[in-house]
Amino acid sequence: MRLIALFTMLILLPVESPAHPLHLSITNITYENGKLNIRIKSFKDDWEVGYFHYHSKAIDFTDPSSREIPWFYEYLNNSFRISAGKEMPGLILEIDTVFLEDDTMTIELHAEVPSSPNSLYIYNALLTDIYPDQSNLVIFVYEKKETGIKFDVNKHDAEVILR
């Protein structure tokens, strides 16, 4: 009886886990005066697992030089795009800063929108190839109007109407 009680206690005791229970990114996009300002906030260790998934070796993104490797930019560009038309090439997203705070990694980017499109198409598949439960939430702000979009393993793209 004591053994069962002890076993039950061990199972039910909260244990500090090194990983976080959610696979989530939050992206804020502001479109103003022909320019997109983008801020992607995600978990640093999710990116490290992503790198390991593709290269079978560990990486430490707390080291700034690790965030300058080609894989980081290529993965970001392949997994996150914005275009002025569904069949048009993506806008050129320029990374302004990448910084870490606790266990999060924030990527700030910007892009010039070459014309005044009626809508923008967002493709967001960040880390959905690594985590089947990954959710990528986007808040798009244009002329004081906010639009919220959830991307996940089943939904990678959406259109935002600007008119």
C-alpha positions in Angstrom: 0.0 0.0 0.0 2.8 2.4 0.9 4.5 1.6 -2.4 1.4 2.5 -4.4 1.0 5.8 -2.4 4.6 6.7 -3.0 4.4 5.8 -6.7 1.2 7.9 -7.1 2.8 10.8 -5.3 5.8 10.7 -7.6 3.6 10.7 -10.7 1.5 13.6 -9.5 4.2 15.9 -8.2 4.9 18.8 -10.5 8.3 18.4 -12.1 10.2 21.3 -13.7 10.5 20.5 -17.3 13.3 22.0 -19.5 11.0 22.3 -22.4 7.9 24.5 -22.7 4.5 22.9 -23.2 3.4 25.0 -26.2 4.9 25.4 -29.6 3.9 28.9 -30.5 5.0 32.0 -32.4 3.3 35.4 -32.3 3.9 37.7 -35.2 2.9 41.4 -35.3 2.7 43.0 -38.7 2.1 46.7 -39.2 1.5 48.1 -42.7 1.9 51.9 -42.9 3.1 54.3 -45.6 4.0 51.5 -48.0 6.2 49.7 -45.4 5.7 46.5 -43.4 7.2 46.2 -40.0 7.2 42.6 -38.7 8.1 41.2 -35.3 8.2 37.5 -34.8 8.4 36.1 -31.3 9.0 32.4 -30.7 10.9 30.0 -28.5 14.7 29.8 -29.1 14.9 26.1 -28.3 12.3 25.4 -31.0 14.6 26.9 -33.6 17.5 24.8 -32.1 15.5 21.6 -32.5 14.6 22.7 -36.0 18.3 23.0 -36.9 19.0 19.6 -35.3 16.1 18.1 -37.3 17.8 19.2 -40.6 21.5 18.8 -39.7 21.6 16.2 -37.0 23.9 18.4 -34.9 23.2 20.7 -32.0 23.4 24.5 -32.2 23.2 27.2 -29.6 21.3 30.3 -30.8 22.4 32.3 -27.7 25.6 32.7 -29.7 24.9 35.5 -32.1 27.1 34.0 -34.8 24.8 30.9 -34.8 22.0 33.2 -35.9 24.0 34.4 -38.9 24.4 31.0 -40.5 22.7 30.5 -43.9 20.3 27.9 -42.6 18.6 30.5 -40.3 17.9 32.9 -43.1 16.9 30.2 -45.6 14.6 28.6 -43.2 13.0 31.9 -42.2 12.5 32.9 -45.9 11.1 29.5 -46.9 8.7 29.4 -43.9 7.5 33.0 -43.8 6.6 35.1 -46.8 4.4 38.0 -47.7 3.4 38.8 -51.2 1.2 41.4 -53.0 -0.6 38.7 -55.0 -1.3 35.0 -54.5 0.9 33.9 -57.4 3.5 36.7 -57.1 7.0 36.3 -55.6 7.3 37.3 -51.9 8.4 40.7 -50.9 12.0 41.1 -49.9 12.0 40.8 -46.1 15.1 42.4 -44.5 16.1 41.3 -41.0 16.7 44.3 -38.7 17.5 42.6 -35.5 17.4 39.2 -33.8 17.6 39.2 -30.0 17.0 36.8 -27.1 15.2 37.4 -23.9 15.0 34.6 -21.4 13.8 31.6 -23.6 12.3 33.6 -26.4 13.8 34.8 -29.7 12.5 37.9 -31.4 13.1 38.6 -35.1 12.4 42.1 -36.4 12.1 42.6 -40.1 10.8 45.1 -42.6 9.7 45.2 -46.2 8.8 47.8 -48.7 5.5 47.2 -50.5 6.2 48.4 -54.1 2.6 49.4 -55.0 -0.8 49.9 -53.3 -2.2 46.4 -53.5 -5.8 45.5 -52.6 -4.6 42.7 -50.4 -1.5 40.9 -49.1 -0.9 37.2 -48.9 0.8 35.8 -45.9 2.5 32.4 -45.8 3.5 31.3 -42.3 4.7 27.7 -41.8 7.3 28.5 -39.2 8.2 25.3 -37.4 5.1 23.4 -38.5 7.4 20.9 -40.2 9.0 20.2 -36.8 6.1 20.3 -34.4 2.7 19.0 -35.5 1.0 21.1 -32.7 2.8 24.4 -33.7 0.5 27.4 -33.8 1.6 30.7 -35.5 -0.5 33.6 -34.5 -0.4 36.8 -36.6 -1.8 40.2 -35.7 -2.0 42.4 -38.8 -2.5 46.1 -38.3 -3.6 48.4 -41.2 -5.2 51.8 -40.7 -6.0 51.1 -37.1 -7.8 47.9 -38.0 -6.4 44.7 -36.5 -6.9 41.3 -38.1 -5.9 38.1 -36.2 -5.0 34.9 -38.1 -4.0 31.5 -36.8 -1.6 29.4 -38.9 -0.9 25.8 -38.1 0.0 22.5 -39.7 -3.2 22.5 -41.7 -3.3 26.2 -42.6 -0.2 27.9 -44.0 -1.5 30.9 -46.0 -4.1 33.6 -45.7 -5.2 36.8 -47.5 -5.5 40.1 -45.8 -7.8 42.6 -47.5 -6.5 46.2 -47.5 -9.5 48.0 -49.0 
